[in-house]
Amino acid sequence: RTAEMLRTRLFSALRRPSVLRSSRCLNTHTPANLHSHSQCHGDAHSKTRPSVEPSGPVRVRFAPSPTGMLHLGGLRTALFNYLLSRRYGGEFILRIEDTDQKRLVKGAVDNIVRTLEWAGLTFDEGPGKPGGVGPYFQSQRGDLYRKHAYQLLEKGAAYRCFCGSHRLESLRAEAAAQGRPPMYDRRCLHLSQQQIDEKLRVGEPYTIRFIAPNPADPGSADVAQFYDIVHESMRFRGPAGFDDAVLLKSDGLPTYHLANVVDDHFMRITHVLRGEEWLISTPKHRALFKAFGWPVPQYAHLPLLMNSDGSKLSKRNRDGPLQGYIDAGYLPSAVVNYTALLGWHPGSGDKELYELAELEQAFSLGGLSRSKSAVSRDRLDWLNKQHLQKAVSSDSAQSRDLAAIAASEIDQHVPGFSRLPDATDTALRTLRMCSDRLTFTRDLFDTAPYLFANPDLGTEEAEKTIAKVPLETRTHLLQAAIAQLKTMAGPDPASATGDEVASKRWSGFAKDMALAASASASSNSDTLAQKPVPKSHAMMMLRFALTGQSTGPKIPELLEFFDSRETISRLERAVQKIVAESLQ
């Protein structure tokens, strides 16, 4: 665990090098037209930074686009929104942004809902949970978007654009050739009313474009310059203003920009926590809020998640899709714990293990970091191991659920195991015995196959277990153990298997075994009579006979786990093997 903590701290240090601080001042890590006044001063937030914590209840939303299955970055966005709602009181809303009908993936919405449920992130309003501001699918809110697009048209804040795809593509190609970002040239803004009426009469298709304000205009200062909870003071540096965004497409469907702003207003969203890739769109959204005369929510743009090689994590990366983590057997609590630490820090101490309820109490906006976070499977594996150990040690429904899963996994090696009457109880006992060596429940059989079948005593590992035990004392020790077991009451296989119980029951077994072996050996060898058999040799022989491995659960736990008949059977198998080898 210490080694893992050191690796974690090293990863954290590597994610915040000085080169990042200097390069961000050059805008190579931020959208081209945005500049953060605080980014030139390192990653840590300034000590004079104003308070960003909400003073009252909040309303937040997770608004995924169902163009694919939920990925790790999406879960982090959902988690931070959820935690904010729970930490400060309020509502967490699930909104499905499905306006891009051509890119929808079948089953994606169900996957999003199921994955949030798997992670324990219960939304208060959303699909199937009405809250008075639905529907919660943007594809079902078209009338609302069209109404407000035409409102801007009537107010003179938007205009009809009749330019076809061929002309727009020509403008993009021309801009690319000149090395500048593509921007619409406002040709249709300058059409006369007569020209517009004629085009409408003949049925020319059109889009509705927003008249974007020029950041250089004094009246647009609050659009061009704003405060982001993560990146602090931001300033839009475009010399000629930003592009006139399309609000309503020619098919009557809204674009992301219009639907996003309209929904955030009517759903009464107070805080928008979303990915850093939307930072460049924030001036447009702020301008739209201003054009409608609506209050602007507070924004927090979360840095990108990165692969270990520094490349951007995407849906297609191995570490991206959440379903891969679920299928691999990661616990929801471990994935949530891990995800929370990708871009958030509690602010004090080295605490790394969190349950969801603890995160709900500890989360704060001030703990959000602007550094990009690298995804590390090693760290997640370590967290999963800790959460698994904690879960199986508890007397809870979760521990029995995990035991049932383990029992079905053991079926792959021991057919029919899960159908045994005590399969779940046995699996739970073995999980507890081996929990400090397991990362996943599926590791149980590979870690301790001897708990479910006779051990292989012919391996190099088995021989290494008893390498220090003299050949002439091995059978004496095993026979002494057999004799002891036959004279004592057999252990109850259904009894508790905790260290304390097992230690008390078997505290003197190995010592008595060694003494008996010494007495037996002394009758056959004067040399051995002068050297009592050490207790450690008795322990080695027991481990050899019961497991065939040099490491594993404590000997008292093993003796407690097997009933006396099974233990004697394994000891006799070991005697037979040793005798057979001595005759060769």
N, C-alpha and C positions, 0 to 999 in steps of 0.2 A: 504493500500500500504506500509506503514511504517513497519507493522508487517511482510509482505512478504519480504521486503528488509532485515530485520533482520534475517529471516529464511535463505535467500539466502546466507548471509554472514556467517551464522553458518555452512551451508552445505559446503561452500568453506573452512572454517577453518578445518572442520572435514576431508576433503579430503587431507589435508596436515599435518598429524600428524608426530611427531618425530620418531615414530616407523617405518614409511615408509622409512625415510631417513637412519636409521641404517640398516634396512633389505635389502635395495637395495645394500648396500656395501657387503652384503653376497650373492648377486646374486639370491635371492629368488624371485625377481620381474623382473628379466631380463633373457634372454636366458642363458643357463648354461655356454657357452663358451665365453660370451661377458661381458666386464666390462667397465663401464663408469667412467673415472677419476673424473668427476665432480659430480657424484651422491652422494658421501659421504658428500657433502656440502649443502644439502637441495634442496628444489624444485626451489627456485628462481634462475634465471640465474645469473651467476657471473657478477659483474659490469665491469670486465675486459674482458668480453666475446667479441670476435672479431665481427665485423659487419657481419650479415648474409643476409642483404637486397641486392637484385639484383641490379647491376649497369646498367642494360639495359633490353631490352625486354626478356621475358621468353616464353618457350614452355612447357606446362604441360599437363598431361593426367590423365583421370579417366579411369581405366581399370578393370571394374567389370567382374566377372565370372557369366554367366547366369544360375547358379545352384539354383537360388531362386529369390524371389522378392526383390527389393531394400529395405535395412534396414537402421536404423538410423545411424549406423556406416559408411555405404557406402555413405549416403548423406553427412555426415560430411567430408569425404575424398574428395568427388566431390566438395563440397562447398569451402573448403580451396584451392583446386587447381584452381577453378574458380576465387576466390577472388584474388589469387596471379596473375593470368593472367590479371585481370582487373586493379589491383592496379599498376602494373609495365609495363603494355602494353605487348601484345603478344597474343598467341593463347592457347585456351583450347580445348583439343582433347578428344573425347570419343572413346575408343578402347574396343572391346568386346573380352575377353579372353575365347574363347569357345573350347579350345583344348581337354578338358576332356568331350568327347562326351557322355560318359555313365551317367554323372550326370546332363546333361542339363535338364532344366525344361521348358516345353512348355509355351510360353507367357512371359517368363522372360525378354527377350530383349525388347519387347514392353513395359513392365511395367517399365523398367529402363528408357527408352526414355521418356515415358509419365510423369513419376515422376519428372525427371529433368525439363521438360517443366513446370509442375505444380509449381515447386519451383522457376522458373524463371532463372534457370541456363542454359543459351543458349550456346551450344558447337559450336565452330568455324569449326571444322572438325570432321567427324565421319560418321556413317551410314546415307546415304542420303545427306551428305554434303561433297563431295570430296574436298580434298585439295592438291592433288599431291603426297601424301605418302601412299595412301590406297593400297589395301582394308583395312577396319577397323575391319574386323572379322579375328581373328587368324586362324580360320579353312580354310580361303581362301588364306593364305600366306605360305602354306606348302612348296612349292618349294624354297622359300627364306630361310626357316629354314634348310631344308635338304642341300642346297648348303653350308651354313655356318658351319653346323655340319661336313660335309666332308672336308671343308677347314681346320678345326682344326685337323681332322684325318691326313690329308696330312702334316700338319706342325709338327706333333708329339705331339700335345697338347691334343690329345684324342685317345681313342683306342676302338676296338670292344670288347664287352663283350657277351660271348655265354652262360653264366650261366642261367639256367632255374629257374622258380619260386620256385621249390622244394629246390634247393640248397640255394637260397637267403633267403627263410624262415628259413632254418636251421641256417644260419648265424645270423639272427635276434634273434632266440630263444637262441642261444648260448650266444650272447651278453647280452640278458636280464637275463639269468641265472647268468652271471658274474657281473651283475650290472653296465654295461657300455653301452654307446650309440651304436646303431647298425652302423657298418661301413663295407663297402665292402672291402674284403681282397686283392684286386688287382690280383687275380689269373690270369685273362685273360690278364692283362698288360704284363705278363711275357711269354705269348705264343710266340713260334717262328713263323717266317713268313710262314714256311712250314705247321705248325699246323693250322694257320689262313686260308691259301689257301685251305687246305683240308676241313675244316669246311664250307667254302664258296662254295666249289665245290659240296658238298652233300646237300647244301641248309639249313644249320642250321640257325635258326633265331638268330639275335643278336641285341643288343642295342649299342649305342655309348656313352661312358662315358668320362667325362672330367677328365684330370689328374690334380687334385687339388694341388696347391702348399702347401708346409709346412710353416706355419706361422713363424717357427723358422729360416727359411732360410733368410739371409740378403736381398736377392733380392725380397723377398715377403713382406717386411715391409709395403709397401703402401697398400697391400691387408689386412694384419692382423690388421693394425691400421689406423683408418680413423676418419673423423669428421662428426658428424651428427648434423643437425641444431637444433634438439630438445634436444638430449641427449649429445651433445658436443663431447668431445674426447672419442672414443671407441677403445677398444683393444681386439683382439681375443686371447683367452688364451688356445686354444686346443694344448696340448703338441705333438700330433702326426698328426696334420693337420686335415682338415675337409674331409668329405666323397667325393669320386669321384662321382659327380652327374651324373645321366643319362641325356643326352641331347636329344637323339633321341630314341624313343621307338621302339620295334621290328615291330610295325605296320607302322612305318614311320612317326608317329606323334611326334611333339616336346613336351618336358616337359615345365613346367612353366619357369624354369631357362633360357633355350635357347631362347624361344620365347620372354620372357620379355626383355632380353638384346638386342637381334637383333632388336626388334621393337623400343625400346627406342633410339637406335642409328639411325635407318633409319627415324624415325619420328622426329629426332633432339630435343629430350627432354632435357631440361636444368636442371629441378628440378623434383625430384620424391617425392611427398608427399603421404605416404601410411601408413597402420596400423602397429603398433608396432610388430605384430606377424611375420612380414617379416624382422625384424631386424637381426635375426639369419642367413638369407639368403644373407645378404648384402656382406659379404666377398666372397661368391661364385660369386655373380654378378660382384663385382669389379675385381675378378680374370679373369672372362670371358671377360670383357671389355679390360683388359690388354692383354690377349691372342690374341684378335683380333687387338690390337693396336688402340683402339678407346678411345676418351676422356670419362671420367666418369661423369655422372650428379651429382648434389648435392642431398643429401638425407635428408629427414625429416620424422622420424617415429613417428606417432601420438599414444599416449597412448590409452589403451583400454577404452571403455565405460563400466561402471559398473552399476549393479542394486543397489537399495538403501541398500540391505543387504550385499553388498560387492562382490557378485558373478558376473561373467562376463556376460555382456549383449550379447545375441545371437539372431539369426533370429527367434528362436522359443519362445523367451520371449514375453510377452504381449507388452512391450515397444519397441520391436525390429522392426517389419515390418512397413514400411512407409505407406502402404495402410491402416493400422489400424488408423493412424492419419488422413488420408484423409477422410475415411469413418466416423470418429467421428466428423468431421466438423471443424477441426483446420484450421486456415487460413494459406496459404503458407508463408506469411510474418512473422507470429508468429513462425512457425516451423523453418524457416531459421534463424530468430533472436536467437531462443533458441539453435539451433544446433551450431551456430557460437560461442556461449559462452561455449560450451563443449570443453574446451582445448585451448581457446584463450582469451586473455584479452587485451583491448586497451592500457593499461599501465598507464592511469591516469584518475582520476575522478570516479564517481559512475554511469556513464551512462549505462543503461541497454537496453533501447529501441532503436532498429536500424531497419531502412528499408534497403533493399538490396543495394540500391544506396549508402547509408551511409557506409555500410560495405565495399563496393568496394573502398572507399576512405580511410577508417581507417585501413584496414587489413595490418598486417606486420608479417614477419616470426619471428621477435624478440618477438612478443606477444604470441607465442606458448608455452604452458606449458608441462612439462614432467609428471605432476601429472595425475593420472587417474581421470576421471570425472564421478560422479554418476548421473544417470538419475532421474529427479524429475518431476512427472506429475503436482505437485502443482505449481512449477515454470512455467512450460509451460502453465498451465491454466491461471495463472496471466498474462503472456505475451499475450496470446490469447485475454484476456479481454481488455487489453490496445490497441492492434492492431484493435480489432473490434470496440471499441469506436472511435478510430481515423478514421477508414475507413468510418463508417456510418455518421460521422459528416461532411465529405467532400462532395463537389458537384462533384462527379466523376462517371465514368462508374462503378467502383467497388462498390460504395454504392448502385447503382440500381441493380447490380447483386446480392448483398447480400439481398436486399429487395425482389427480385424475389424468392430467395431461401427461405427466411422467409415466404413468402406468400404460397409457396407450402407446407411448414411444418405446417402452420396454417390450411391448408386443412384437416389435420388429425383430427383436433378438430372441425372445422367449415367447413363441406363439401361444396365445391363450392366457397370458399372464393377467391381462386386464379383466378377464372374466372370473378370476378367482374371487371368492367371497371377501377376502381381506386385502385385495389388490391395492386399493386406495390407501388403507392404513399402512401397509408395507411400504408403498412408494413414499409416503410422507416420512416414515421413520428413516428410510435410506436417504432421502433428500436432506434431512436434518443432520444425519451422520456425515454427509459429504459436502455440505453446503459451502464450506470454505474452499473447496476445490472445483466448484461448478460456476460456469458463466451462464449456461442455459440448462433448462431441465433435461434437454436431449443429451447433455453430456453425462448423465448419471450412469448409464450402462457402460460406456467406454471408460469412465473413471473407476467404477467399482463393479465389474462384471461378476466377481466372486460373490456378490451379495445375492445373486439370482441363479447361479450355477456353480458346480464344482470348479475350483481354480485349476489352472494349468501349472503343474509343478515341475514341468520339464523345460521351462524357459530360462534364459540367462538371468532375467530379472529375479526369478524364484531362487536360483542358486546364489545370487548376490545377497539375498536376504539372510542366508545362513552361512555365508562364507567364513565368518569369524567363529563359528561354533565347531569345535573339534568333532571329527567324524565319529569317534568312539562314544560321544555323549549324546548324540542326536536322538537315537532311539530310546535311550534312558529317559530323556526329557519328555518325549511324546508319550511313552508308556506311563510315566508318572502322572501326566495330565489326564490320561484316560482313566487311570485308577481313581484319581481324585473325583472326577466327574461322576463316576459310577457310585460313589459313596455319599454324594451330596444331593440335596434336592435340586431338581432341574429348574432352570430359570423359566419364568412365565413369558412366552414370546409376545404377549399382548401388554406387558408392563411398560412403564415409561422408560425411555432410553436416554435420558439426560445424563450428562457427565457425572453429576453428583450421585445419582441412583446407581449407575453402573459401577462407579468407583467403590462405593460402599460394599456392594455385593461381591465384587471380585478383587477387593483390595489386597488380600494375602494369597491369591491363587498362584501367581507366578513365583512368589517366594517359596511357598510350600512345594511347588513343582520342582524348583531347583534343589531344595533340601532332599526331597525324595530321590531325585536323580543322582545326587551325590552319594546317598546311602546305597543306592542300587549299584552305582559304578564302583564303590569301594569294595564290594564283595568280589569284584572281578579284576581289579587292578590296584596294586599298591601305590602306583604313581598317581592315579586319579584320586586316591583316598587322601593324598596330601594336598590336593587343590580342590576346594569346594566349587561346585558349579555356580557361576554367578547368575543372579536374577535376570540380567540382560540377555543371557543366552536362552533362558526360558521364554522370554518375550519374543526373541527372534524366531524360535521354533514355532510358537503359537501363530505368529504372523505368517510364517511360511505355510503352515498347514491350512490355515483358514482363508488366506488370500492369495498366496503365491506372489505377492508383491512386497517391496521393501518399505513402501509408505502407504498410508491410508488412515482410516478411523483408528481411534485408540483401542488397544486390546480389550479393556473392560467393556467398551461399547460393542465390540464384535461378539464377545462372549455373551453379552446381554441380548444381542440381536438373534443369534442362532439358538434354537432349542438344544437340549443336551444330546438328543439323538443325532442331530445334524452335526454338532461339534465333534462328537465321538467318531462319527463316520469319517469326517475329514481328517481327524488325527490318525485314524487307522489307515486311511489311504496314504498319508504321508509316511507312516511306518513301513508300509509295504514297498513304497518307492525306494526308500533309503536302504532297506534290506536287500531289495533286488539289485540295486547298484553296487552294494558291497560284495555281492557274489559274482559280479562280472570280472 
